[in-house]
């Protein structure tokens, strides 16, 4: 029977990531001695690397391959290149070496013989500096997360969101390209915190929008990568009576709203709903939107435009759930009075509507202010997701979709931004 592939950090191989104290026992030309060094083992982009720093030289990885001996005990096959320092070393040029390291005491020690192209031999002895094995024990050698996006801007936002913006900041330091015939773009990275891998992720987008191309690509990638989690994220639209523009919406369940039979008088839906797991649902509801970098208190101009835009869309902003996020206690009435005095809104019974001056202000802003706000008083909502084969601009109302959950809406000036949710996910990593 063929043995399954070994995945470092998985259930079948110890997680060796971290810092190690190292003793190099060397022999050359009849001489022998011991050099104290420091080693750093990392897992990135689907491969293990080990860097060794000593007073006389530094060595970098050519190849580290996990394996097992004849008894099934774990091994590391290690090939490396040594760069001598200008002082502290007898070597005048770089040279190569190889070693077979046995993993001992449950991953707390490594030891094994080595050989070099300088015809020196010896023994490596490594001891983990910390008694706690760093990194999640479930880190897969394959793919933890497969993230699908539909648009170029969603793909770029995903790379930016998970990317490392500065040294020693959690994130992905470098993305590697994957060539997949079914995908227009596909990249892989390993998300790290303090140099310790948390999860690896592949981000991909199909050659064209739409369920056919997206599902074909997702099926090919899922079959090839065997991800632990398959997700899709990006810009979407929500019922303005439930969510506000900029909110982060997590799907409680997902379905295709236009699947069914069209009768002369009505559409008879035949939906196959896919619910989220209870663990994900609880984690999403526990996340705090104020901790996200795109969260910010609304400025007076943001609040003013939100109110005018909602009136322009035909809503009653006083009844929308986002109103308290834009207007503090007592601010609503003073803002309404000011707008009436300016002549941009007028009262019609118990409601307000835009005047010609107000409509012109909103239309001018939508034409000129094309950049999305950097920060808004966003919220995190959990609810049903509906999608379809066609972009809905008419023919399907929020009232009809409301019987089935969230759906699609016409485009608006403020679009949902993809936000880095790893801070919240890190707190719930044991359950995700």
Secondary structure as GFF3:
##gff-version 3
##sequence-region A 1 432
A	DSSP	beta_strand	18	28	.	.	.	ID=ss1
A	DSSP	beta_strand	31	44	.	.	.	ID=ss2
A	DSSP	beta_strand	47	54	.	.	.	ID=ss3
A	DSSP	beta_strand	57	68	.	.	.	ID=ss4
A	DSSP	beta_strand	74	84	.	.	.	ID=ss5
A	DSSP	beta_strand	95	104	.	.	.	ID=ss6
A	DSSP	three_ten_helix	105	107	.	.	.	ID=ss7
A	DSSP	beta_strand	109	116	.	.	.	ID=ss8
A	DSSP	beta_strand	121	128	.	.	.	ID=ss9
A	DSSP	beta_strand	145	149	.	.	.	ID=ss10
A	DSSP	alpha_helix	152	162	.	.	.	ID=ss11
A	DSSP	beta_strand	176	177	.	.	.	ID=ss12
A	DSSP	beta_strand	183	193	.	.	.	ID=ss13
A	DSSP	beta_strand	196	206	.	.	.	ID=ss14
A	DSSP	alpha_helix	211	225	.	.	.	ID=ss15
A	DSSP	beta_strand	229	232	.	.	.	ID=ss16
A	DSSP	beta_strand	248	256	.	.	.	ID=ss17
A	DSSP	beta_strand	260	262	.	.	.	ID=ss18
A	DSSP	beta_strand	267	269	.	.	.	ID=ss19
A	DSSP	beta_strand	274	275	.	.	.	ID=ss20
A	DSSP	alpha_helix	278	286	.	.	.	ID=ss21
A	DSSP	three_ten_helix	289	291	.	.	.	ID=ss22
A	DSSP	alpha_helix	300	312	.	.	.	ID=ss23
A	DSSP	three_ten_helix	317	319	.	.	.	ID=ss24
A	DSSP	alpha_helix	323	326	.	.	.	ID=ss25
A	DSSP	alpha_helix	331	342	.	.	.	ID=ss26
A	DSSP	beta_strand	345	348	.	.	.	ID=ss27
A	DSSP	beta_strand	351	354	.	.	.	ID=ss28
A	DSSP	alpha_helix	356	368	.	.	.	ID=ss29
A	DSSP	beta_strand	380	387	.	.	.	ID=ss30
A	DSSP	alpha_helix	398	401	.	.	.	ID=ss31
A	DSSP	alpha_helix	422	427	.	.	.	ID=ss32
###
